[in-house]
Amino acid sequence: MSEVHSEQLLAEVAALPPLPGVYRYFDAQGQLLYVGKARNLKKRVSSYFQKDHGGTRIGHMVSKIVRLETTVVRSEAEALLLENNLIKTLNPRFNILFRDDKSYPYLKITGTRETFRTAAAMPSPSVAFPRMAYYRGAVDRRHSYYGPYPSAWAVKESITLLQKVFRLRTCEDTVFANRTRPCLLYQIKRCSGPCVDLIDQEDYSRDVRDAERFLRGETQAVLDELERRMLAHAEKLEFEQAAEIRNQITALSRVLHQQSMDTGSDQDVDILAVKVHGGRACVNLAMVRGGRHLGDRPYFPAHVDDASAIDELLADTAPDGDPTERTAVRVLEAFIAQHYLGTAMPNVLVTSHAVSKDLIDALTEQSGRKVSAVHNPREHRRIWLEMAQKNADIALARLLAEEGSQQARTRALADALQLPDDQLDTLRIECFDISHTAGEHTQASCVVFEDHKMQSAQYRRYKIDGITPGDDYAAMRQALMRRYGKIAQAIRANEGDAAALAQTEPTEGEAEKAAGDAPSGPRMPDLVLIDGGKGQVGVAREVFEQLGLDLSIIVGVEKGQGRKVGLEELVFADGRDKVYLGHDSAALMLVAQIRDEAHRFAITGMRAQRAKARVGGSQLEDIPGVGPKKRARLLQRFGGVRGVAAASVEDLATVEGISAELADAIYRALH
């Protein structure tokens, strides 16, 4: 294996210290291949280059390595945390990789930390009566946040619950400040009507505190407090107030009774179950917050087979047990390490498989408090885990069924268009569509289908300028030229370099340099779909002829008779006859799926551009320091750009997130 690597790389490997650390491998194009940790860097990294790995996955990866980077750390725990931090941020090709989705929703109660901390202050009415709301994003220390919740549905269910029991407001501050009579929520006993002074600040503040205690899991204490207040009102013969509190107790007791399982003494717990089958894996995360089971969410990692094969071959000890179970443990440990890095986490994890003590110790060190992982739990925790395992089984079975269906569609399209069927996993399709409003705000979209699924991270929008309004042909010409012009240049340059090398006998260094200079940007797709008939396809043919590209990959999706769905025909740029796939064809279903996604992406971009022009958003966002969130707050507070322009510096500074300096800058920019 060492014969294919440079002497410089092997010398760097030989010079590594026998210390804990993290290593990173790169290929000739500078792409990151793998990130690993080691108790002994010298021993672990050397094992890659001293063994003959043959045609295995690790052999395929090692043959691509041209550069090595290492970082020495103080302990194996530090190495583990650094390894997973790099995996999350750099997306290496051969590691188990979970999509970094920290956008969990929270339940927010506004202003509570500020309002109730300083009783002497005289806050504005909207601040004096905090509101609860669904929230997703960065937290603000002035407010209280509860969660995270596994889904938006779970947050909204909790808000509905708190409305029934504690009757906190959910309206926006602008609505609250301008109410002259109570809204429908008050009429149906979901709000106490603070907007029109139907409850005083002291009583409302008590309801807010009770709601917060309930969200923290102090349900019995809340019930005891409500019962004490009810009896106190009854003793004073205030029977209406006592009846109101009695109804609160009844609603809260009903909610607690409806909880599907006994939480015991647990307040915050995460339950993690993993299932591996058919080369894919699913980790199902269920959450218990404040003693309430909030639901679950499945996660599907990438590169499971590659990373598991590498780990197996590099194991310090001989592997034992079921290989599927060993893969499940690796997937679960990768999820825990990547998911909880840099985020708040509960003290207790209930897991379907035993995980490494080093991993739990590293999380304890990171969080600053004791974290424990429970394997083979008992009582209610076992019920939680069994439910999580069942949901992991269902989610993985659904994923495999969907992938099987999508792969069948890809194969059907390849057969219909006589494409090579030996590399369907790498088949790349790009689709274009044009959208505008009566010729204005024209946008072109390009969506990408690869690896049997839509690749949303590779989508592109093109703002079309310099054409006659409504000229879809000119818009398509501009979009295709902008998309493939640079790719065509790179292809010609690469072919020129290859021809020059072919005329002489290249040295080993020149050959390696030529390989390293290969274009690493977007590659030409195997198929270019155009949403349109002969006219649009003719424009695409002209562009490709000008760029010297292959015409056979251009396919137009022409509406059928009466523009009915299922009657579409495929039009080819290279002169082939039209093809009708059939309304129930799996190939047509895939074409329609990609075409509809291109249309959706184009029209949402056009509408956003149109809305931005109508509200003058660009005028505000062009001001340094004013981004989308601050722009939205300004427009909401003052009712539009004209209202913002009419506001004084002092009025602008009252908006959340707008400092006095920024308010002055906004005023000067608009005047």
N, C-alpha and C positions, 0 to 999 in steps of 0.2 A: 504493500500500500504506500510505503514511503517513497517509492520510485516516482510517483506522479506529483509529489510536492517539492517545492523549491528548497534549496539548502538553507536559505534564510529562515523559512518557517520552521524547519526541523531544528535549527539552532535555537530559535526562540522557545520551542517546546522543551529542549534539553536544559535551558537556563532557568526554567520556572522554579520558584521556591516551594518547599514542602509545607505550605501554609494554607489556611482556609481562604477561600475566595470564590469569585465568579468568573467564568470564561465565556467568550463570545466568538463565534465563527462567522466569517464573511466569504462570499463567493467573488468571482472576478468582476461582477458588476457592482460590488459594494453592498449587495443585499444581505441582510442578516439571516443566517441559516438556523442557528441554535444558540440558546443561552442555557448554561448549566452551572451548578454549584458543586463545590468539592471541599471535603475536609482536608485533602492534600492535593493542591493544584497540580504539582509535578506528576504524581502518580495517576491521577484521573485523566489529565489531558494526554499524557504519554500513551495511555491505553488505546486511544483512538488510532494512533499512528503505528503502533507496534504489532497490532493484530491484522490478519487478513480477513476482512469482513465480506469478501466476495460480492455477490449480487444482492445482498440484503439492503433493507432501507438505510441502515447506518452506513453501509458501504457506498450507497448512492450519495449520501450526504457528505461523507468524508472525501469522496473524489472531487467535490466541488470546492473544498476549503482552500483559499489562497491567503487568508489573513486571519490573525488571531489577536484578540484583545483580552486582557485579564485585569481584575481588580482584587487586590488583597484586602481582607477584612479581619476583624479581631476574633470572630467566633463563627461557628457553623450557623448559629441562629441569625446573625447579621447576613451571612451569605444567602440563607434561604429567603430573607425578606428582600434583599437587593435583587436576587434572581427573579423573583416574581414581579417586582416593580418594573424591571427591564422587560420582562415578557409582556406585561400589560401595555407598556408605552411603545415598544418597538415591533411587536407582532412578528416574531421569528417564524420561519417556515416549518420547522420540525418540532416545535414545542406544543404541548397541550395548551390550547388557547381559548379562553372564555371571552365572549364579547363584553367589553367594559361598559356595563349598564348600571350606573349609580343614580340614574334619574328616578329613584323611588319617590312616590308621592308622600306628602305629609299632611297632617291636619294642623293648621296654624290658628292660633288664637292671638290676635293682634294686640300689641302694646301692653301686655300684661306685666312684663318685667319692669316697664317704666312707670306705668300708671299706679300700681299698687306698692311700688317701692318707696315713693315719696308722697305721703298722704297730704303734705302741706301744699303740694303743687296744685295748680288749677288748670288741668288739661282741657283741651277742646272737647265738645260733646262727643264727637266721633271717637276720640281716644278714651274718654271716660267710660264709654260703653263698648268694650272690645267686641270684635266680630270674629266668628270662626269661619274658616275658608279652606278649600282644597288648595294645596300648594305643592309646586315642584320646582326645585332650583336651589340656589345658595341660601343658607340660613342667615338671618339678621338677628343679632343678639337682643334687639329691643322687643322681639316677639317670642312666643312660646311655640315649640314645634313638638308634635307627638307622632311617633312612628319609628322607622319608616313602615309603610304599608305595602303589601305585595302587589296591589293593583289600585287603580282609580276607583273601582267599584267598592273596595273595602273602605276607602276614605269616605265616600259619599254615604255608605251605610252608617258609618259612625256619626257623620254630621246629622243624618236623619234621626238617629237615636238620641243625640244630645238635644236636638230641637224638641223632641217629644218630652224629654225629661226635664231639661234645664231652660229651654226656651231662649237660647242665645240667638242674637241676630246674625244673619248671613249676608245682609245687603251691603253694597259698596258704600264707602264714606260719602261719595257725592250724592247718592240716593238718600242716605240717612239724613244728611244735612238739609235736604230740601223737602222732606215729607211734611204734609200738613194734616194727614189723617192716617190711621194705621192701615197696613196692607193686608192682603189675604192671609198671610202667615199668622198674623195676630188673630184673625177671625177663626182659623182652624186650630188655634192653640198650639202653634209651633214657634211663636215669638212673644215676648212679654211687652212689646211696644215701647222700647226706650226712645224711639225717634220722636214720639209725641208725649213724652213724660208720663207714660202710664205705669212706670216703675221708677223708683228713685235710684240714685247711683249706688247707695249702700247695699240695697237688696240685690241689685244686678251684679255688683261685685261679689257678693256671697255666692250667687249662682255660678259665676265664672270660676270661683275657687273650688266649688263642689264639682264642677265639670272637669277641672284639671285633676282633682284628686281621683275622680273616677277613671280618667285616662291613665293615671299612674297605677291603677289597680287597687286603690284604697276604697273598695266598694262598700265594705261593711262599715267603715268609719263614716262614709257619706250617708248610708242608711240610718245609722244611729243619730247623726246630726239632724237629719230631716225629721226623724221621729221625735226628737227632743223639741224641735221648733213647732211641730204640729201640736204637741201636748201643751206647750206654752201658750199658743194662740187659743186653744180650747179653754184653758183655765181663765183667760181674759174674756171669754165668751165671744171671741173673734172667729166665728164658725166658718165664714167664707174663706178667710185666709187658711184656716186649718184644713178645709176641704181641698184647697188648691195644693197644699203640701201633701195631703193624703193621696191625691191623684199622681203627684210626682213619685211618691214611694211605690205606688201600684205599678206605674210605668217602668220604673227602674227594676223592681222585683221581677216583672214579666220579662224584661230583657235578660236579666241574669239567669232566669229559668230556661230561656231559649238557647243559652249557650250549649253547644252540642256535646261538650265534654267537661269533666271536672278538672280544673286547672290546679287544684291543690294549693301549694304554697308558691308555685312558679309565677313569676311576674314577667320577666323578659327571657325568652328562650328561642333559639333557632333550631329547627329540625331539618336534617340533611339526609336525603336518601339518594343513592346512585344506582342506576341500572345500565348495564352494557350488553349490547346485542347487535349482531349484524354489522360490526365495524363502527357503530355509532354509540354514543353514550348520552345519558340524561341525568342531570342532578336536579332533584326537586327540593326547593327551599320553602319550608313552611315557617310562619312567624307567629309567635305568641308575644303580645305586647300588653302590659298592664293586666296580665292574667287572662286576656281574651285571645282566642285563636282567630287570626285575621285572614287566613287563607294561605295559598301557596303560589309559587311561580316556577316553571321549569326552565332549565338552562341546558343548551346543547353545545358542547365544546367542539372545536375543530382540531384536526391533526391527531386524533386519538391513536390510530394505528402506528403512525410514524414515531411519535414520542414514546409509545409503549414499547415498540421494538428496540429503540435506542436504549431505553432504561433497562430492558431485559438483558441486553448484550453487555452492558457496562456494570451490571450489578456486582457488588463486592463479594457477595456470597452466592452459592448455587441457588437458583430459584426453586421454590417448592410450592405445592398446592396448585389449585386451578388457575390457569393463566388469565381467564376472564375475571376472576376475583382479584388477582393482582392488578389487572388493568383498572378495575373499579376503585381500588384503593388509591392508585396514582391519580385517577381523575378527581376523586373526592379531595385529596390533598391539594391538588392544583387549584381546585375551585376555592377551597378555604383560604389558601394563601393569597390568591389574586383578588378574591371578593372582599376580604376584610382589611386589605392594605389601606391605611390612611383613613378609615371610616370607623365610626362608633359601632361597637358590636356588643351583644349580650354576654353575660358572664358564663352562660351554659350553652353548649352545643350538643344536641342529641344526634348521633350519627349512625348510619346503617352499617358502617365498617369501622374497625379500629384504625385510628390515624396515628401518625408519628408523634411521640412525646416531644421531639425537638420542635415540631411545628407549633404545638400548643404552647410550649415555653416561649417561642419567638413571639407569638401573638400576645402572651402575657407581658412580655418585655415591652412590646410596642404600645399596648393599651394602658400600661401602668397599673393594672389590677388583675387579680387572679382570674384566668379563663380555664374552664374545664370542659373536656369532651366526654360524653357518656355513651358507652357502647353497651348493647344488650340492656336497655332500660327496663324498668318495671312500672306497673300500675298505669296511670294516665299517660306517662311518657311513652310507654310501649304502644298505646292506642294511637298517639300522635304519629309515631314512627311507622306503624303499619299503614296508616292512612297516606303518609308521604310516599312510602314504597309503592303502594297501589297506584297513586297518581303518577309516579315516575314511570311505572310500567305502561300506563295508558298513554302518557305523553310520547314516550319513545315509540310505541306501536303506531301511533298516529303519524309521527314524523317519518317512520320507515315506509308507511303506506303512501304518504304524500310524495316522498322522494321516488318511490317505485313508479308511481303514476307519472311524475314529471319526467323521469328517465325514459319511460315508454313514449311520451310525447316527443321528446328529443329524437329518439330513434325513428319514430314515424316520420318526422320532418326530414331527417337525413335520408331516409329511404325514398320519400316523395321527390326530393330534389337531387337524388343520386349523389349525395355527399359521402365521403369516406366515413365508415361507421366504426373504425378501430380507435378513434380518439374522441369519442362523444363527450367525455368529461371535460375536454378542453375546447369544445365547440363554442365559438364566440359569435354572438349575433348583436348587431347594433341597429337600432331603429330610430328613424327621424320623423318628427311631426312639426307642423307650423300652427301657431295660434295667434289670433289678434282680435281686436274689437273694431269692426268697420275700418280696418286698415291701420288702426293706431295700436301702439304698444306691442308690436310684433315680436314674438318670441319663438325660437326654434328649440326643440328638445332632442336630446340624444340619450336613449336608455340602453343599458347593456345587459345581455343575458349570457351567462357563462356558468359552467359547473352545474348545469341543470337548474339554475335559479337566477332571479333578477339580482344584479349587483348594484344596489342603490348608491354605494359609495363612489361608483364610477360614472354616475349620471352627469350630464352637462347641459346647461342652458346657454343659448346664444341670443343676446340682444341684437336684433337686426336693425341696422341703420342704413341710410343712403339709398333707399329703394323707393319706388312709387308705392304709396300706401295701397295695401291690398294685393300686391303682386306676389302671390305665393311661390311662383317659379323663381323669381329673383331671391326671395328669402331662402328657399331650399338651396339654391346655388351658393349663396353666401355661407350658409351653415356647413355644407359639405366641404367647401374650400377651406374654411377655417378648421374643420375637424381633421381633414386628411392631407392638407398642404404640407405641414411640417413632417408628418409621417412619411409622405412620399419623398421628401428631401432626404430624410434619414436613410431610407431604403436605398436611394441612388448613391449616397455617400458611402454606405456600407458595401454596396456592390463594386464601387470604384476601388475601395481599399482592397477588397478580395481579389479583384483583377490585377492590381499592382503587385500583390504578394504572389499571385500565381505565376507571374513572369520571372520572378527570382526565387531562389531557394531561401525561405525565411529562416532566421535563426530561432532558437527556442525562446529567447526573450521577445523577439518581434511577434511570434505567434501568440505568446501569452498577452502581449499588449493589444494585439488585434482582437483577441477574445474579450479583453477587458473593455475595449472601446465599443462593443456592440451596443446598439441603442437599448436603453432600459425603460423608455417611456411607453406610451400606448402602442400596441401592435395592431396591424391590420386585422379586422374581423374576418371570420370565415363567410359571413353573410351580412349584407346591408339591406335592411328592410326599409322601404319608403312607403309612408302612408299616402297612397295616391295611385293613379293609373298611368296611362301612357305618357301624359304630359310631364308629370313629376319624374318618371323613370327616364324620360328623354333628357331632362335637365341633369340628372345624376350621371347619365352616360357621357354627356358633354364634359362634365367636371372630371370624371375618371379618365377620359381620353386625354384631356389637357394635362393631367398629372401623371399619365403613363401607368395607370393602375388596371387591375384585372376587371373587365366588365362582367364576367360571369357571376360575380358575387352579389350583383345588384338585383333585388327582387322587389317589385311594387305590389302593394296590397290594394287591389281595385275593388270598389263596391260592386256588388252584384245587382241583378235586376231589382228595381224598386228600392235599392240601397238596404235590402233586408240582411240582417245578421245571419251568417251561415251560408250565404250565397257568394261570398268573396272569391275572386279569382286572382291568381298570382301572375304578374307580368314580368318578363325578363328583359334586361337591357342588351343581351347578346343575340337577340333575334329568335330565341326559342318560342314555341307556341305557348299560349296561355295554359295554365293548369287550374282545373277545378278540383279541389281536394275532397269535397263532399261535406255536407253540413254536420255530420257526426264524426268527422275525421279527427283523430288525436293530433295530427299535424296541424290542422286548421285551428284547433283549440289553442295550441301553443302560439301560433302566429297571432291569433286574436288577443291572447293574453299580453304578448309583447307590444302589439300595436296599441291596445287600450292603455297600457302603462305609459307609453310615449305620449298619448293624447292627454292623459291625466297630468303628467309632469309638465307638459307645455301649457296647458290651460291654467294650472295653478300658478305657474310663473307669470303668465300674462296678467292674471287677475291681481296678483300681488303688485306688479308694476303699475297697473291701472289705479289700484287703491292708493298706492304711494303717491302717485301724481295728483290724485284728487284731494288728498288731505294735506298735501304739501310736506309729506314726511321727509323727503330728501332735503328740503330747506332746513329743517331742524337737525337732521342727522349729519349735515355738513358742518355743523358747529362742533369744534373739538370738545370732547367730554360728554356729548349727548349721543347715547346709543339707542337701540330699539326700546329698551325698558324705560329709560328716562323720557324718551319721546312719547311713549304710550301714556306715562303718568301725566305729562304736561297736557296732552290732548284730552285726556279724560277729565282733568281738573278744570280746564278752561274751555272745553267744548269744541276745540278745533284750533287751527293755526291762527285764525283771526283773533280768537280769544287770548292766545298766548302772546300775540303781538301787542294786544291792548293792555296786557297786565304790566304792573309796575315791577321794579326789581324786588321790592319787599314781598309782593304777592308771589313772584316766581320762587323766591327762597323758601316759601312755606311748603313747597312740594317735596315729598320724600326723595332724598338722594340729590337734591339741588342745593349746593352750597351758595353762600353769598357771592363768592367770586364767579361761580358758574352762572348764577342768575344775572350778574352784571354782563357777562360775556354773551348770554342769550339775548338780553335786551339790546345790546349794541349791535349784534348781528342782524336782528330783525328790524332795526331802525337805521 
